[in-house]
């Protein structure tokens, strides 16, 4: 029985395999006492792992069933490049009466010193594999420095063209849709996959098949901003050669590619910030490890702000269905929902390490605290509105009369048209060449068009001051029984409960710094009491109120 192997599917290597088989045939002629049972050949497969060589494994199965008693292979490195595999395999074969003959090394495993000599040669073969691995890594480093592309180029949005990518416009439109939906519409990866399926969009394989994981990989792919990222995965060692995904993005080697970007880098980085903000780390008491996972995307006001001291988010549960009033809701920590409470563990006599004891939180408590804290930070709302309106008026007065006065704009446009007429006269008289005439006329046309658009929009550049003031008063109206959700979203970044009555509210009043306000609430819904810890914050500045106005109304105001 003959065994041969080549390590790649390159044409030169396959030719070498044919030469190997011819060499074996010649060997059979020199040994007329041999009866050839068969040939086992592995093509394009590594020699460092026996489990990845189907012909090798089939050969061992046949040996165990007694189909032959001698295996002939050219040299040790063709049999295996792993010392352990070589010795374990030859020992097993020896126990079932099958000898291995390595022709070039003149080693017969049944000889007295056969295993000793085989160990030495197998070690040398393994060392050669290690050196080859190092040379490959060095070559890869040079390729990375040159920005060489790896893979077959099956990436959505691009087609492989030699050593670079070219944009596939139809697929690129799908990529832009994915980023737009995630970045601008706030849709999660699962909903994006569902929508693309409904729209009949095709993936990189030409199928209308999408999933959460596929969308997540697209959003994470630096290629779409024109960058090649190396080091996303690596081989654990030259013997096992198991590919391991590299989760440490900071260790990636990024090189600017020679191909165009589909997504602007600023948008790509914004997507990564949003993804990072939606990730959370929590302790899994069943495995004893901390794990990172995506938070459920919530549109509920308090669900997006509540964060348990154990690190988990909260789920909104309906407590009571009321006939003549709105239903009552409470919020429960996901740690308790998934793993049970620490109290239950203690009562059962089990270890409660990592388990949570946070009681459910009634929605009315959050509404009461939210309304009270807005009253505290907007206690001088009338004065604040006046200061804000004065700031807007100053912005109005600071505008240049030439840019804000329609008469000046129309006068300037008339001057430019007169210049165009003079240019035409100069061209007719031969004072200007055709190229000079066209260049100057293009500049004048562009300026006239700019001023024309300015004149069309100048009256609606900003709302009337009275309307702005009215909108601000409506936004800051605290007479409603529940707090304004827009103000909560803008001012409150996080709420951390500590038992039933104590809460830490994380507030951002100036757009930069976060302060923590302690609040205690007790009693029942209709007879509740609320106590603030030491107040260490002041009302928002007028500039912050302008930001609030833009956020709530979608209208832009002057800087």
N, C-alpha and C positions, 0 to 999 in steps of 0.2 A: 504494500500500500504506500503510495506517495502522497506527501503533503507539501503544497507551495502557497506562497502569499506575497502580494505586493501591497504597499501602504497607501498608494494613491491611484486614482483612475486616469492619470495623465497618460497620453498616448505612448510616451517613452517607457513608462512603467509597465503598461500592458504588453508592450513588445518584449520587455524583459521577462515577463511571465511566460510568454511563448518559448523564449529561450530556455527558461527553467524547465518547462515540461519536456522540451527536446533533450535537455541534459539528463533528465530522469530516464527517458527512453534509452539513451545511450548507456546509462548505468545498468539498466536491466540486461543489456546485451553482455556486459562483463560478468554478470552473475546468473548463469544459466539455471542455478538451483532455486532462483526466486520465481514465484508465481504471482503475477500482478493481479491483485483483487480489484483495485480501483484507484482513483485520484481525487483528492480533496483540495479544493482551491478556494482561497479567499481573495477577492479583488477589491482594492481601494479601502482596506480596513486596517486599523492600527494594530500593532503587535503587542501593545502594552496591556491589553485587557482581553483575556480569553473569552469572557462572556459576550463580547461584541463580535465574535467570529463564528457565524453559523456553520460553516463547513468544518471548522475545528471542533465544534461541539458535536456535530453529527458523527465525526470521526471517532470521538470518545464513546459515543453511544454504541457505535458498531463494534468498537473494541470490547466493550463490556459484554456484548452478546457473542463474542468469540468468532467474529467473521475473519480475523486475520491475527497473526502473531508477530508482525514486524512492521514498523513505521519507518520509512526512509525520508529524510528531509535534508536539504542541502547543507544548512548551517544552523547554529543555535538561534541567530537573530531572525531566521525565517519561521522558526517554531514559536518563539515568544521573545519579547524584550523585557519581560518582567521576571525577575529571578524567582520570586515566590511561585508564580504560575508554572514556570518551567519545572521546578523541583517537585511541587505537589503533583503535577500531572504525570511526570515520568515515574514518580514513586507509585502512584495509583496503578499505572499501566504495568509496572513491574510486578505488583502483587497479583495481577490477573494473567501474568504470563506473556505480556506484550512488550517487546523490546523496541527501543528507538535508536536508530542509527543516524548520526550527524556526519555526513560524508566528508565535507571540507575540514571539519574539526577532528575527524577520525575518532569519534566517541561512540562506544557501544554501552548503553546504560546497564547492561547485564554484567559488564566487566567489573573487576574488583575496585579499580580506581575510577570507574566511569562517572559516579556521582560527584567525586571530588573535582575531576576535570570539567564536568558539566557546570558545577557551581561557579567555577572561575570564569568560564566562557559566558554563562548567563549573566553574571555580574557585569562583565565588560559590555555585553549587549544592552543591558539596562542603562549603564553609564552613557553609552552612545545616544540613547533616547533622551537622556537628560540634556546632553550637549545640543542635540537637535532642537529641543524645546527652547533652550536659551537663544539659539540662533534665530529661531522663528520670532521670539519676543523682540529681539533686537531689530529684526526686519520690520516688524509691525510698528515699532517706535518711529523708524524712518518714514514709513508710510503715513503715519499720523501727522508728522511734521510737514509732509507734502500735501496733506488734505486728501489722501486717497479714499475713495468710496469703497465700502465693503458691501457684500450682499448682491442680490440680483436686481435690486431696485424696485421691488414690489411694494411701493409705498404710495398710499392714496394721495393724489394731487400731482404726482410727478411720474415721468417716464424716464428710464435709464437711456442715456445717449452717450455711449462710449464711457469716458471717465467722469461724466457729470450728469446732472439731472436737467430736464426741461419740463416746464409746467404743462400739465394736462388740464386745460381750462375747465372742462366739464367736471372732472374730479376735484379740481381746486375750488370750484364754487361750493362743493359739498363741505370741504374743509373750512371755508370761510363761514358757511352757515353754522357749523358746529361751534366755532369760536364766538360768533355773534350771539347765538342762543345762550351760551354759557356766560359770556361776559356782559352782554347788554340786556338780556331778557331774564337772567337769573335762573335758568332752567338747569336742573341736575342732569347727570350723565344718563341715568335711566330714562328720563323723559325725552332727552335728545334722541336716544336710540329709538324710542317708540315713534317720535315724530318723523325721523328719517325713514323708518319703515313705512309709515303711512304715506309719505310723499313719494315713495318708490325710488329713493336715491340708492345708487349702487356703491358697494364697497370696493376695495382695491382688487378683489378677486372677481368683480363683475356681478356680484350677487346682492340681492336686497335682503341682507342679513346683518343686523346690528345688535350690539349688546352693550351693557354698561362698561365691561372691560375694554372693548374696542374703542369706545369714545374716550375713556380715560387715557389709553395709550396715545391717542391722537393729540389730546390736550397736553400731554407731557412731552411730546416729541419736539426737540429743539430744531429738527430739520426744517420745520415750517417757517422759522424765522431766518433761514439761510445759514444755519450753523450745523456742522458735523460734530456729534458728540461721541467720543470714544470712551471705552471703559464701562459701558452699561452692564456688561457681564464679563466673567473671567473664568478660567479653568482652575479648579482647586489644586491640581498638581499634574505632573506629566504622566503619571501612571494611571490614575482613575480618569482624568480628563473630563470631569463632570462640570458642566456649565452652571454657574451660580449667578443669579441676578444681583447686581450691585445696587443696594438701596441708598447708598450714600452719594447723593447727587453732587455734593461738593467735591468729590474725588474724580468726577468726569473730566476728561480732557476735551475742551471745546475749541474747534478751529473754524474760522470763517470759510464757508464753502464758495465755490465758483459759480454756483447756481442761484437763481433769483429766489427771494422769499415770497411765500404766500401770505403770511401773517406778519404784521408789523411787530418788531421786537417789543415795543412798549405794551402792546396788547397781550403778547405771549407772557410777559412777566406779570401783568395784572391778573391773568388767569391763574398763574402759580400762587399769587398772593391770596386769591379767593379760595383756591383749593386748600392752601395751608390753614386758612381761617376756618374752614369747614371740617378740619381734622381735629380729633381729640385723642388724648391718651388716658386710658383707664386701667385699673388693676383687675385682672381676672382671678378671683380667689380659687377657682377650680384648677387652674394651671400654675398659679403662683407667679405669673408673669404680667408685666405691663404691656399692653398692646395699643397700637395706633389704628384708628378706624375712622371712617367718615361719619359725621353726625347726620342724623336724619334731617333733611331740609324742611324747615318749618316756616310757615307763613304766619303762625299764631304769634301775637305780640309778645306774650310773656314766655312762651316756649323758646323764642330766639334769644332771650336775655337771661333766663335762669340757668345757673350752673351749680351743681352740687359741690360740697366741699370734698367729696371723694373723687371729683373730676368728671363725673358723668353729666349728661343733660337730662331733661325731664320730659315725660310724656303727659299730654293733656287727657284727662279722663272725665267723663260726665258723671257727676255724683247724683244729681236729682233731675228728673224731668218734671218741670213745673207747668201747670195748666195756664195760669193767668200771669205768669212772670217768666223772664228768661231762664233757661236751664242753668243749673249750678255746675261748675267745673272745679276740678282740683288737679294738681300737678304732682306726679310721682317720679322718683329717681329711677333711671333705667337700670342701675346696679341692683336695686331691690327687685325690679320687675324680672330681671334675667337670672339673678342668683339667690333671691330671698334676702330677708333682713338679718342683721346681726342678732337681733333679739330672738328670732326664731332659732338661730343656731345655738345661742346660749341656753335657751330652754331645753333644747335637745341634747345638751352636753357636748356640743361640737365646737371646734375652733372657729372663732368669729373674726379672725384676722383678715382684713381687706373687705369685709362686708359692711354695708351701710345701714344706719339707723335713722336716716332723715324722714320725719313724718311727711305725709302728703300736705300740700299747701293749697288753701282755698283761694280761688280767684279773687274773691272780694277783698282779701287782705292785700293782694298786690295792687288792685285798683285803688284802695284807700291810701296805701303808701305812695303810689304814683301821683295821685292828685295832690296829696299833702306836700310832697317834695317839690312839685311844680309851683305850688303856692309859695313855698319858701324861697326858691331861686328866682321867681318872678314877682316878688313882693312889691317891687316898685315898677310895675309894668307900664304905668302911664308915663313916668319919667323916662323909662327906657325907650318907649315908642317915640317920644318927642326927640330924644337924642338921635335915634335912628333916622327919623325923617329929616332932621337938620343935616345929617351926614349925606343923605341923598340929595338934598338941595345944594350942598356944597359941590357935590359931583356935577350937578347940572350947571352951576355957575362956572365951574372950571373948564367946561368944554370950550374949545376954540370957536369964536363966532364964524370963521370961514367954513368950519366943518358942520356947524349946526344951523346956519342961516341959509334958507332955501334961495334967497335972492343972490347971495354971494356964490352959491353953487352954480345957479343958472348963468350968472355973469361969467364965471370961469369957463363954463362949457361954451359960451358964445365966443370967448377969446380963442379957444382952441379950434373952433370951427373956422374962424377968420384965418388962423395960421395954416389950416389945411388948404384954404383957397389960395393963399400966397405961395404955398408949396407947389400947387398945380401950375400957377403962373410961371414960377421959376423953372419947373420941368418943361413947360411949353417953350420958354425962351432958351432952353438949352443950358441954363445955369447949374442944373443938377443932373447927375446920371440917373438912370432908371433904378439902380440899386440904392442910391442915396435917397431918392424920392420914396421908394417903397419902405425903407427902414424908418424914416422919420414919420411917414404917414401911419405906420403900424403903432408907433409909440403914442401918437396923438389919439388914434382910435381907442386904444386901450384906456387912456386917461379919461376920455369922454364917456366910455362905457362905465368906468368905475364911479364917476360923479353922477351918472344917470341912475345907477342903482342906489347910490346914497340918497338922492333926491326922492326916489320912490319909497324908501323905507324910513326916512328921517322922522316922519310923524308917528310911526309905530315902533320906534326903536325901544321905547320903554313905556310901561303903563302910566296913566295919569297919577300924579302924586296922591290925589284923594283916594284913588283906588288902591294904591299901595298901603296907605294908612288903614283903610277899611279892612284889607286882607290881613294885615298884621294884628289888628284888634280881634278879628275872628279867630286867628290862629292861637292867640294868647288868651282867649276867653276861658276863664276857669270856673264859670258858673254851672257847667255841665256836671252831671253826677259822676261821670267817668273821665279819666285824664285823656287829653288829646294824644292819640297813638303816634302821630308824626313827631310830637315833641319828645315822647318817651324814646322813640327810635333814635332821635338826634342827640338827646342829652344823656341817656342811660346806656352804658356799654355792657354792663353785667350786673346780675343780682345773685348774691351767694347767701343762701339761708343757713342758719345755724340753729336747728331745732324748730319748735313751733312759733316762737315769738321774736327771735333775733334775726336781723337781715343786714347784710352789707351791700349797699348800693354803690356801684362804680359809676361816677359821673364824669362827663367831659363837657365843660362849659365854654372853653375857649378854643376848641378844635385841636389842642396840642396836649395838654396835661390832663391826667386822670386823677380825680380825688375820690376818696372813699367816705361815704356817709353811713353811720350806723343808725338803724331805725328799729324800735321795738313796738310791736303791736299786740294787743291783748283784748280779751272780752269777746262777745258775740257780735254778729254782723251789725245788728241795729243798735248796739251799745258798746262799740269798740273804743278803745283808747289807743293813742299813738304817741310815742315819745321819741324825740330825736336825740342822738348823741350830740357832742359838741359840734356846732356848725362852724365849719372852717372854709366856707366858700362864699362868694359874692355873686351878684346877678351877672348874666352874660353881658359882654360888651356889645355896643351897636354893630360892630363888624360881624359878630357872631349871629346877631339877629338877622342881618342881611342874608347870611348863609342859610339860616332857618327858613326865611321867606322863599329863597330859591328852591330849597329842598321840598317844601310843602306845595308850592304852586307851579314849579317847573319853569318859572320866569327868571330870566337873567337880569341882574342889576349892574350898574357901572362899578368898576373897581375903584 
